[in-house]
């Protein structure tokens, strides 16, 4: 069964990156004339292009936010953790991973993946249970980032953390209460960030496996940030610190 990718940026990146085999491009008449570069990409990959009415595309994806472009692709395949670790070792760069504990909103997951790719994160690791998986919404919100970054799905995040520790990676859990401010922590080495769900944060068992808990200082009336915003702040603090230590 094929997955659906829709929207200009996700479809363009899917045709360019080649991470998933594109099977068929469905396009509305007005977009066909406005975006010839997408047709060229599809033809270059040997993908069949078919014209469809916007109403037909609305029914196919379940809403009208597809920008007249729907691409059928092979089902998404998660990368094994071993591949992520091997790619990191071969790169010669410092480790930079992101673990997500219990993110259930596809908009949050897509936004986090987009931020992780933009920050140069080498891979995102999510749990198999009680968490959002890859959907068309995740793909759309990630704006094509899903086609570039490695995404792993593991049964036990605590076990993943211990495996990363054995590789010399320092684990920082994003928490609110009683944690050191993230701006006072050293994040310029081999690091993995752990971000939990908005309602309950990181689960207690996983918190206990973290080397350090860090917090984002809040100066206003609210006590927490949206999970995707918090993840972006933490990711780019790693980027900032690394640039300052080069």
C-alpha positions in Angstrom: 0.0 0.0 0.0 1.4 3.4 -1.1 1.9 6.4 1.2 0.7 9.9 0.1 2.8 13.0 0.1 1.2 16.3 -0.7 2.1 20.0 -0.9 4.8 21.8 -3.0 7.8 21.4 -0.7 7.2 17.8 0.4 6.5 16.6 -3.1 9.5 18.5 -4.5 11.9 17.1 -1.9 10.5 13.6 -2.3 11.2 13.7 -6.1 14.7 15.1 -5.5 15.9 13.1 -2.6 14.9 9.7 -3.8 14.6 8.3 -0.2 11.3 6.7 -1.1 10.5 5.4 -4.6 7.9 7.8 -6.2 5.1 5.8 -7.9 2.7 8.4 -9.4 2.2 12.1 -9.3 -1.4 13.5 -9.3 -1.6 17.1 -10.2 -4.4 19.7 -10.8 -4.6 21.5 -14.1 -3.7 25.0 -12.8 -0.6 23.6 -10.9 0.5 21.8 -14.0 0.9 25.1 -15.9 2.3 27.0 -12.9 5.0 24.6 -11.7 6.7 23.0 -14.7 9.8 22.3 -12.6 7.9 19.7 -10.6 6.9 18.0 -13.9 10.5 18.0 -15.0 11.5 16.3 -11.7 8.8 13.7 -12.1 9.7 13.0 -15.7 13.4 12.8 -14.8 12.5 10.0 -12.2 10.3 8.2 -14.7 7.2 8.9 -12.6 3.8 8.8 -14.3 2.0 12.1 -14.1 -1.8 12.2 -14.1 -4.2 15.2 -14.1 -6.9 15.3 -11.4 -9.5 17.8 -10.4 -8.9 19.6 -7.1 -12.1 18.0 -5.7 -10.7 14.5 -6.4 -7.5 15.4 -4.6 -9.5 16.8 -1.7 -11.3 13.5 -1.3 -8.0 11.5 -1.7 -6.1 13.3 1.2 -9.2 14.2 3.2 -8.9 18.0 3.0 -8.0 20.9 0.6 -4.5 21.7 1.9 -2.6 19.8 -0.8 -1.7 22.7 -3.1 -2.8 20.7 -6.1 -0.1 18.1 -5.7 -0.3 14.5 -4.4 2.6 12.0 -4.8 2.1 8.3 -4.3 5.3 6.8 -2.8 6.5 3.6 -1.4 5.6 3.1 2.3 8.0 4.9 4.7 10.8 2.7 6.0 12.4 3.6 9.4 16.2 3.4 9.6 17.7 0.9 12.1 19.6 2.4 15.0 22.7 0.6 13.8 22.6 2.5 10.6 22.3 5.9 12.4 25.3 5.1 14.6 27.4 3.8 11.6 26.7 7.0 9.6 27.7 9.1 12.6 31.0 7.2 13.1 31.8 7.5 9.4 31.1 11.2 9.4 33.9 12.0 11.8 31.5 14.7 13.4 30.3 15.0 16.9 27.1 13.1 17.7 23.9 15.0 17.6 20.7 13.0 18.1 17.2 13.7 19.2 14.9 11.3 21.1 11.2 12.0 21.3 9.2 10.4 24.1 5.5 10.3 23.6 4.9 12.9 21.0 1.4 12.1 19.7 0.5 15.1 17.6 1.5 14.7 13.9 1.9 18.5 13.6 4.4 18.6 16.4 6.3 15.6 15.1 6.5 17.1 11.6 7.7 20.5 13.0 10.3 18.8 15.2 11.7 16.8 12.3 11.9 20.0 10.2 13.8 21.8 13.0 16.1 18.8 13.6 17.1 18.7 9.9 17.7 22.4 9.8 19.9 22.2 12.9 22.0 19.5 11.4 20.8 16.8 13.7 22.0 13.4 12.5 18.9 11.5 13.4 15.6 11.4 15.3 14.5 8.4 17.4 10.9 7.8 18.3 9.2 4.9 20.3 7.0 2.3 18.6 4.2 2.6 21.1 2.1 5.5 22.5 3.5 7.9 20.0 2.8 9.4 16.6 4.3 7.6 13.6 4.9 8.9 10.1 1.7 10.1 8.4 0.9 12.4 5.4 0.4 15.2 7.9 3.9 14.7 9.4 5.4 14.7 5.9 3.6 17.9 5.0 4.5 19.8 8.2 8.1 18.6 7.9 8.3 20.5 4.5 10.4 17.8 2.9 12.8 17.3 5.9 11.6 13.7 6.3 13.2 12.9 3.0 16.7 13.9 4.3 17.0 13.1 8.0 17.2 9.5 9.4 14.2 8.5 11.5 14.4 5.5 13.7 11.6 3.7 15.6 12.6 1.7 18.6 10.7 -0.3 21.2 12.6 0.8 24.3 14.1 4.3 24.5 15.8 3.6 27.8 17.8 0.9 26.1 18.6 3.2 23.2 19.9 5.8 25.7 22.2 3.2 27.4 23.5 2.2 23.9 24.3 5.8 23.1 26.0 6.2 26.5 28.2 3.2 25.7 29.3 5.1 22.5 30.3 8.1 24.6 27.2 10.2 23.9 26.0 12.5 26.8 22.2 12.5 27.2 20.3 15.7 28.1 16.6 15.5 29.0 14.5 18.6 28.5 12.6 19.2 31.7 11.0 22.1 33.5 11.2 21.8 37.2 14.5 21.6 39.2 16.7 21.4 36.2 19.7 23.4 35.2 19.1 26.1 32.6 20.1 24.8 29.2 22.2 27.9 28.5 24.5 26.9 31.4 25.0 23.4 30.2 27.9 22.2 28.0 26.3 20.9 24.8 29.3 21.1 22.4 30.3 17.5 22.7 28.7 14.2 21.6 25.1 14.9 22.7 21.6 13.5 22.4 18.6 15.5 23.5 15.4 13.9 24.9 12.1 15.8 24.5 8.9 14.5 26.1 5.2 15.2 25.5 3.7 18.5 26.5 1.3 17.1 29.1 3.7 14.9 31.1 7.2 15.5 29.8 9.7 12.7 29.7 8.6 9.5 31.4 10.2 8.9 34.8 12.1 5.8 33.8 13.6 7.5 30.9 14.4 10.6 33.0 16.4 8.4 35.3 18.6 7.3 32.4 19.5 10.8 31.3 22.9 12.1 32.3 21.5 15.6 33.0 18.1 17.3 33.0 18.0 20.8 31.5 15.3 23.5 31.3 14.4 26.5 29.1 14.0 29.5 31.4 10.5 31.0 31.2 10.0 34.7 31.9 6.3 35.2 31.0 3.1 34.0 32.5 3.0 30.5 30.9 5.1 27.7 32.4 5.9 25.7 29.3 6.4 25.8 25.6 4.8 23.7 22.8 6.9 20.6 22.3 8.0 21.5 18.8 9.1 25.0 20.0 11.0 23.6 23.0 12.7 21.1 20.8 13.8 23.8 18.3 15.2 26.0 21.1 17.2 23.1 22.5 18.4 22.0 19.0 19.7 25.4 18.1 21.4 26.0 21.5 23.5 23.0 20.5 24.2 24.7 17.2 25.1 28.0 18.9 27.5 26.4 21.4 29.2 24.4 18.7 29.8 27.4 16.5 31.3 29.3 19.5 33.7 26.5 20.3 35.0 25.9 16.8 
